[in-house]
Amino acid sequence: MKNTPVSRVDLHLHSTASDGRLPPADVMQRAADAGVGLAALTDHDTVAGLDEAAAAARRLGITLVPGSELSARWARGTLHIVGLGLDPQAPGLEAGLARHAAVRHERARRMAERLARHGAPALHEQVLAMTGGAPPGRQHFARALVAAGVVADSRAAFRRFLARGRPAYAPAEWAPLADVVGWIHGAGGLAVFAHPTRYGLSRGALREALKAFVAAGGDAVEVACGGFGPGDVGQAAALARRHGLAASVGSDFHDPEFPWIGIGRLPPLPGDLEPVWRRRYLGR
């Protein structure tokens, strides 16, 4: 597995276990159809889809990396840390995910109240029905707003209501960055700083975020990510070099209706960077 081509690796995928649009088995099928041989299911703050994904991966001949994308509190806001190669039953991880599930449910309640105050229909019950009672995210509210005819599409939902600074945005009290990295390491995993150029941070602030991540024991940074252009790849690669981090690749796939973020469709890693899957064999 050490020589797996980058084009056949995708270590950042979402399913209906969090805010993706496809069940875990269907995500694995799409990965297989795209020629991906090493894939990670990394749903937000949950490992609920891993059993289904693992069964499908075995049938399809894919090596599945058990993962999760964890929200983390940093001095200037929220960061997303992908855990790869996790033991889903590790006690520290289980406790951390339970904490974040409660945070997500409380945030959803506040978001629904804020939407109602701004003329949107009551959506809390619809969103919970959409998730099957699992902790909801902003994408679920976006889809509910589209279904209710309030906005034309999910992007409009974020622009009008859900993005930071908009009327329905509600902050969440995630666990501190060092705690989240500790949960990942305690579960036998590697901690990856997700999609570094998407936080809206200045270059200086982004370097500070990576310094905090490294100080917490972080292992890698996503250098090739869905939607990245050449400039993003270059900036993320420079961060990996500057901080001595391995490089990861992941589409951040959520929805087949977003053709610009396709499974396995990733720019190549610069040749001087160490792929995260060579740092440690990630298959289980």
N, C-alpha and C positions, 0 to 999 in steps of 0.2 A: 504493500500500500504506500510505501514511502515515495514511489515514483509516479503516483497517480497524477495525470495531467490536470492542470488547473481548470481546464474547460469542463472536466467531469467532476468537479467538486462544488457543492453548494452547502454552506454551513450556516444558513440563516433563512429558515422557512417557517411560515405561519399557517395554521389550520383553524377550523371551527372550534378547536379547544380554547382558542382565545379570540382574536378578531379577524382571522382569515375567513375566506368564503368557501373553502373546500374542506371536506373531512380529511383527517390525517392519511387515510389509505389513498384517497384521490391525489393528495399532494405527492405521495410516493410514486404513484402511477405517472404523474406528470414528470417527475424527476427521471424516472426510467425512460420515458418517451424522449426526454431531452438528452439522454446519454449520460446522465449523472450516475457515478458509481459510489460516491461518498457523499452522504447527505445528512444534515442535522435538522431535526424538528425543534424549533426554538420559540414556542409560544410564550406570550407575555405572562410572566409571573405564575407559570403553571407547568406541570409535567403531565397533565391529564391525558394528552393525546399520544403518549409515547408507546403504550402497549399496542394500540391499533396500528400506529406507524411501523412498529417493529415487525408485526405479523406480515404486513404488506411488503416491507422491505425484504424480508426473508424470501417471500414468494417471488419477488421481482429481481433478486440477485443484487440488491443494493446494500452496502454497508451503512447502517444507521448509526449516527452519533447522537446519543440522548442529550438533549439540551433544553435551555430555557433562556428567554431574554428578560433580564431582571431590571426593574427600575431602581435607581439609586439617587440619593440626595447628595448634591455637591454644593459648595458655598454659593455658586451662582445659578443654581437650578437643578434640573433633573438630567441625569445621564442614563443611557441604556447599556447594560453590560450583558453580553451573551456568555452563558456558561456552556462549555462543551465537554462531553465525556462525563456526564454527571451520573452519580448513583441516586436515582429518584427517591430512594427510601432513606437516605442519610438524614438522621434526626435534625441536624441544624438547618438543612435545606427545607425539610418539611415544615419546621416551625416558622422559618422565614417566609415561605410561600403562603402559609396560613395567615401570617400578619399582613402580607400584601393583598391577599384576597379581601380581608376586612377593609383595608384602605380603599380598594377599588369599589366595593359596595357602598361605602360611605360617600365617596366622591360621586358615584352615579346618582345617589339620592339628591345631593346638592346640585348637580347639573340639571336634573329634571326640574327641581324647584326654580332654578334660574331661567330655564327655558320657558316655564309656565308664566313667570313674571314678565317675559318679553313676548308674550302672545303666541307662543308655540303650544300645540296641544300637549296634554299630559302623556308622557312617553315612558315613564319608568316601568310600568307593567309590560309594555310592548318590548322594551329592551331586554328585560329579564326573560321574557318568553323566547326572544331571539337567541339568547345565550343558553337556554335550558337551565337557568339559575346559576350558571357559572359567573364569575366576576366580570362585569361589563367594562368596556373601554370606550374611548371617544368615537372610534370607528362605528361601533354599534349605534350610538346616538346619531351619527351622520346618516347611516342607512335608514334609521327610523324617520328622520326628518325628510329624507327623499321619499320614502314610502307614504308619508303623510301629505306629500305635495307642498311642503313648506319651501323646499329648495330643489333645484334641478338635479344636482349631483353632490357627491360627497365633498368635493373641493369647495363648492359653494357653502356647504354646511360648516366647514371649518372657517372659511373666510368670514361668514356672517355671525356664527355663534360660538364655535368650539375652540378656535385657536387661542393661544395665550393673549390676554388683553381683550378678548371678545366677551359678549355678555354672559354666555353660559360656561365660560371656562372656570374650572374649580381646581385649585392646587391640591396636591396630595402629599401627605407626610410619609414619604418613602423612607426606608431604612438608610442610614449613612453609607456612603460608598465603601468604606473599609469593611463594614459589616457584610455587605453584599458580596464583595470579593471573598471574604472569609467563609460565607455559606458555600460558595462555589468550590473553593479549595477543600473545605471540609467534606464535600461530596465527591472528592477525587477529580474535580474538573479543572479546566483551564478558563481563565477569565479574559474575555475579549471586549475591547472598547468598540462599541457598535457605531457604524456610519458617522465618522467624526466630523464631516463637513456639513452635516444637516442640522446642527444645533443653533445656527444663527450666531455663533460666537466669532469674535474677531480672532485673527491669527494668534495674538498674544494670549487671549483668554483661553483659546483651545490648547495652547501649549501648557498653560497653568492646569487645565483639566487633566491633561495627560500626565503631568508631574504628580498630581494627586493620585491618579490611577496607579502609576508606577510605585508610589510610596505605599499604597495599599496592597501591593504585591501583584498587580495586573500582569498578564502574560503576553497579550497580543492586541493588535488593532486591526479593524477591517480596512483593508487597503483597496480591494475591489468590491464594490457594492452596487446593487441594482440602482440604475439612474445616475451613477457617477459618470462624469465626463473625464477627459484626460487631465484637466486641471485638478479635479478632486483626487484622482488616483495619485498624481504627483505630490499633492499636499499631504495625503495620508501616508504615502511612502516616506516622505521626509520626516514625519512624526515617528514612524517605526524606527528609522535609522537613528534619529536624535535620542530616542529613549531606550534603544536596545530591545525593542519588542518584536516578536514574531508577527507575521502577516497572515490575516485570514481573508477569505472570500465568501460572500453571501449575497444572494439576490434581495433579501428582505421581502420575499414574495408573500403577498396577501390575497390577491384577487386576479383571476384570469382576465378580467375586463381591463386591467392595466397592462397593455402590451409592452410598455417600455420597461417593465420589471418582470422579465421572464426567468423561470427557473434555469439555472446553469448558464445564462447568457451574461457573462461577466468579462470585463477586460482582463488581460493577462497581468500577473504580478511581475514587477521588476525583478530581473534575475538575481540581484544581489540580496534579496530579502529571504529570510527563512520562513517557509510556509508553516503555519501552525501545526498542520498534521504531521510534519516531520519532527516537531519538537517532542511529540508523544503520539503513539498510535492511538487513534481515537475510536476505533471500532470496538463494539462490545458484542 
